[in-house]
Amino acid sequence: MSDGIRSADVVIVGGGVIGLAVAWRAREKGLSVKVLEREEIGRGTSYVAAGMLAPVAEAEFGAAGKRLLELGLRSAEMWPGFAAELERASGGEVGLLRTGTLLLARDEDEARALERQLAFRQSLGLPAERLLASAAREREPGLAPTVRLAIECPEDHSVDPRLVLAALRQACENAGVEIRERAAVESVELDDAGTRVTGVILRAGERVPAGLVVLAAGAWTGQIAGLPSDAQISVRPVKGQILRLRDPAGPGLLRRVVRFQGGYLVPRADGSYVLGATVEEKGFELSPTAGGVYELLREAHELVPGIDELQIEELSVGLRPGTPDNTPAIGPGAVDGLMWATGHYRNGILLAPLTAELVVAELAGVPA
Ligand code: GLY
């Protein structure tokens, strides 16, 4: 960047998909932007994520579910344009696959539950179609004969988060965002009155001044000190174990994303698959366990027996950032100049484009 960034207008705490998406879009609006990442850019929760863009498949009952659905539908609609722009800005691909998603039931109880899920989606006018087992198997011959019922969500797709992260980093760098790694933030700094953000203090002691601070630190948000207790948002880590598999025979075992009680299997274009994920309330504990892996493989194998032949490439563990109702905190905080972009729980990849738009509209002082 030729105009040189001295003191950033905006400091973004967290270099995952949310922090980078906000950074890229904020820089595009002409703001000078600094991203501070506690470890390596894009190697935290976003790196482990499967990349489902599935607001319809994941729709849940209740007020929190309704809010999440509204956000998810808006962001899913933005994804194709966001992906195309990001690919242009970075020169890299993001692996958007428009395959749709199947929700699967394997016994009578699950089939009854799936019928209720279908009725719920149809009552909201969401795109979801009931498929008899035979029709589901015609569309996906890799499914087991034991599948009882399926719902097809034709507009729920996927991206490859690792490609998205690489593209976002490149787009940020091309646009002139300053990125600092191993720059863990200890606290937010406030003015003497305690009502306005003036920057952040790094764990190493350095002060980084900024007029605006975006907290996009995911599961680590709660470790950042300096805010009065009534200005804080509670974010807890929710552990997820996830497997990356590869079919030595190439792509074709499964085309669509499939979801089932206890997990999901997400195909990539190259014959690799992401099998996830456990949901464990274990604080910041990051050890993979035999039990977690066994459950993932057992559930998936019942529905897609061909996974037996897949090679295990990676077992990873991520920490989803969960708020008390598991809906994200997006927008201004109780302190002037502070912006939240955190608590995306299971939906960080899906909600990245919308979060960036909403936060950047606030940063730039224009309506979204
Ligand atoms: N979004 C999928 C998961 O959290 O496992």
Residues whose N, C-alpha, C, O or C-beta is under 5 A from the ligand:
A	BS01	LIG	G240 G276 A277 Y345 R346 N347
